[in-house]
Amino acid sequence: MVQILCQQQIIILSGVFSGISLRIFEYFDLILEYDSKRVNGGVKAKLFNHLNILVGALDLKDISGGISYSFQL
């Protein structure tokens, strides 16, 4: 069971969920997942070998995104 806080509501996901990521280039991935209720999709790009940018569509309708920076210690 996974709980997600979304717009002041707790969404409980139960059931089968899965995902797949397909690397198109060394720096570009296509992402597709099923979260037991909806199908979500997105793209992830890695820039300058450290900066990750993710843009997705929740339920293939609502846009979401994120930025992260990764490095080795």
Secondary structure, 3 states (H helix, E strand, C coil): CEEEEECCEEEEECCCCEEEEEEEECCEEEEEEECCCCEEEEEEEEECCCEEEEEEEECCCEEEEEEEECCCC
